[in-house]
Amino acid sequence: MIHVIATIDLAPGTREAFLAEFRKIIPDVRAEAGCIEYGPAIDAETGIPTQYRIGADRVMVMEKWASVDALKAHAVAPHVQAYRARVKDFVRSMELRVLSPA
């Protein structure tokens, strides 16, 4: 199993439009072979003073995959390619972390 954290930096003020498109692909991604967990995350309102906030123009995608091969297949899936075309004007950059359980 691998853990994936994708940090997506968005054009100012586009987070809700981006999330609307993102939510459309969640069922298709969760149905992919090897997908264990897949969903977006934004800052939680906690009041914890040491919390690092990602900000209003950033989304983190938390994922778990059965294998690197499953993640690679996900990256080229037709529904993912179509989604990327729909959100290209919202996304400024993306940082991908692929991690193994320790």
C-alpha positions as CSV (number, residue, x, y, z in Angstrom):
1,M,0.0,0.0,0.0
2,I,1.1,3.6,-0.6
3,H,-0.1,6.9,0.6
4,V,-0.4,9.9,-1.7
5,I,-0.8,13.5,-0.7
6,A,-1.3,15.9,-3.6
7,T,-1.2,19.6,-2.8
8,I,-3.0,21.7,-5.5
9,D,-2.4,25.4,-5.6
10,L,-5.3,27.2,-7.3
11,A,-5.9,30.6,-8.9
12,P,-7.3,33.0,-6.3
13,G,-11.0,32.5,-5.7
14,T,-11.5,29.3,-7.7
15,R,-11.5,26.7,-4.9
16,E,-15.2,26.1,-4.9
17,A,-15.4,25.8,-8.7
18,F,-12.4,23.4,-8.6
19,L,-14.0,21.3,-5.8
20,A,-17.3,21.1,-7.7
21,E,-15.4,19.5,-10.7
22,F,-13.3,17.3,-8.4
23,R,-16.3,15.9,-6.6
24,K,-17.7,14.7,-9.9
25,I,-14.8,12.2,-10.4
26,I,-14.7,10.8,-6.9
27,P,-17.1,7.9,-7.6
28,D,-15.1,6.9,-10.7
29,V,-11.8,7.1,-8.9
30,R,-13.0,5.1,-5.9
31,A,-14.2,2.4,-8.4
32,E,-10.7,2.1,-9.9
33,A,-8.8,-1.1,-9.2
34,G,-6.5,-0.6,-6.2
35,C,-8.1,2.6,-4.9
36,I,-8.5,2.4,-1.1
37,E,-9.1,6.0,-0.3
38,Y,-9.5,9.2,-2.3
39,G,-10.8,12.6,-1.3
40,P,-10.1,16.3,-1.0
41,A,-9.3,18.2,2.2
42,I,-9.2,21.8,3.2
43,D,-8.3,23.6,6.4
44,A,-10.3,22.5,9.4
45,E,-11.3,25.2,11.9
46,T,-9.7,23.9,15.1
47,G,-8.5,26.9,17.1
48,I,-5.2,24.9,17.6
49,P,-2.5,27.6,17.6
50,T,0.2,25.3,16.1
51,Q,-2.0,24.3,13.2
52,Y,-0.3,25.0,9.8
53,R,-3.0,26.3,7.5
54,I,-2.9,25.5,3.8
55,G,-5.0,28.6,2.9
56,A,-8.0,29.5,0.9
57,D,-6.4,28.8,-2.5
58,R,-5.1,25.3,-1.9
59,V,-6.6,21.8,-1.7
60,M,-4.9,18.7,-0.5
61,V,-6.0,15.3,-1.9
62,M,-5.5,12.4,0.4
63,E,-5.2,9.1,-1.3
64,K,-4.4,5.4,-0.5
65,W,-3.6,3.0,-3.3
66,A,-2.9,-0.8,-3.2
67,S,0.2,-0.3,-5.3
68,V,2.3,2.1,-7.4
69,D,1.0,0.4,-10.5
70,A,-2.6,1.2,-9.4
71,L,-1.6,4.9,-8.9
72,K,0.0,4.9,-12.4
73,A,-3.1,3.5,-14.0
74,H,-5.2,6.1,-12.2
75,A,-3.0,8.9,-13.6
76,V,-3.9,7.9,-17.2
77,A,-7.5,6.9,-16.7
78,P,-9.9,8.6,-19.2
79,H,-12.0,10.2,-16.4
80,V,-8.9,11.7,-14.8
81,Q,-7.7,13.1,-18.2
82,A,-11.1,14.7,-18.8
83,Y,-11.2,16.1,-15.3
84,R,-7.7,17.7,-15.8
85,A,-8.9,19.4,-18.9
86,R,-11.9,20.8,-17.1
87,V,-9.8,22.2,-14.2
88,K,-6.7,23.4,-16.0
89,D,-7.6,27.1,-15.7
90,F,-8.0,26.7,-11.9
91,V,-4.8,24.9,-11.2
92,R,-1.6,27.0,-10.8
93,S,0.7,24.1,-9.6
94,M,0.6,20.7,-8.0
95,E,3.0,18.9,-5.7
96,L,2.8,15.2,-5.4
97,R,4.1,13.1,-2.4
98,V,4.0,9.3,-2.7
99,L,4.8,7.6,0.6
100,S,5.2,4.1,2.0
101,P,4.0,3.2,5.5
102,A,6.8,3.3,8.0
